[in-house]
Amino acid sequence: MSRPRYLALACGLLLAACGSQQDLKQVAGQPVPPTPYGRNDTLTATELLEPSPQAAPARSVELRRQSEEREDDPFDLPPEG
């Protein structure tokens, strides 16, 4: 690679690495985002940042103690050729 490409790559990495780690605050004079359809109350910043259960589902942390036979899957079809 030539020198300008290395310089552009380095600048891109530095730019991607810089970021603020502070809490988000509403800018004075700016309106809050619109409320979701069907809600009457306005959401706070904390409520807006919290993902819905559908966006971040709970994970099962159950560990397997021994191997188990898999059940037959009717949708596990061979590729069409």
C-alpha positions in Angstrom: 0.0 0.0 0.0 1.1 3.5 -0.6 1.7 6.1 2.2 -1.5 8.0 1.6 -3.5 4.8 2.0 -1.8 4.0 5.3 -2.4 7.6 6.5 -6.1 7.4 5.6 -6.5 4.0 7.3 -4.8 5.4 10.4 -7.0 8.5 10.5 -10.1 6.3 10.0 -9.1 4.1 12.9 -8.4 7.0 15.2 -11.7 8.6 14.3 -13.5 5.4 15.0 -11.8 5.0 18.3 -12.8 8.4 19.7 -16.2 8.4 21.4 -17.9 9.8 24.4 -18.7 7.6 27.3 -21.0 10.1 29.1 -24.7 9.7 29.7 -26.9 11.2 27.0 -28.7 14.4 27.9 -31.5 16.2 26.1 -30.3 19.4 24.3 -32.1 22.5 25.7 -34.7 23.8 23.4 -35.0 20.5 21.4 -38.2 18.5 21.5 -38.2 15.0 22.8 -38.7 12.1 20.3 -42.4 11.3 19.6 -44.1 8.9 21.9 -44.8 5.4 20.5 -48.2 4.7 19.0 -50.8 3.9 21.7 -49.0 5.6 24.6 -50.4 8.7 26.3 -47.4 9.6 28.5 -44.0 10.9 27.3 -41.0 8.7 27.9 -37.9 9.7 29.9 -34.4 9.4 28.5 -33.8 6.3 30.6 -37.0 4.7 29.2 -36.0 5.5 25.7 -32.6 3.9 26.0 -33.9 0.7 27.6 -34.4 -2.0 24.9 -37.7 -3.7 24.6 -37.9 -7.4 25.5 -38.4 -8.1 21.8 -35.2 -6.2 20.9 -33.1 -7.9 23.6 -34.6 -11.3 24.5 -33.6 -13.1 27.7 -31.1 -15.8 27.2 -31.2 -19.3 28.7 -28.0 -20.1 30.7 -28.9 -23.7 31.3 -25.8 -25.8 30.8 -26.0 -29.3 29.3 -24.6 -31.9 31.7 -24.5 -34.6 29.0 -25.1 -34.9 25.3 -28.6 -35.5 24.2 -30.1 -36.9 21.0 -31.6 -34.2 18.9 -35.3 -34.4 18.0 -36.2 -35.0 14.4 -36.6 -31.6 12.7 -39.2 -31.7 9.8 -37.7 -28.4 8.4 -34.1 -29.8 8.2 -34.3 -30.7 4.5 -31.4 -31.5 2.2 -30.5 -28.8 -0.3 -32.2 -28.9 -3.7 -29.8 -29.7 -6.5 
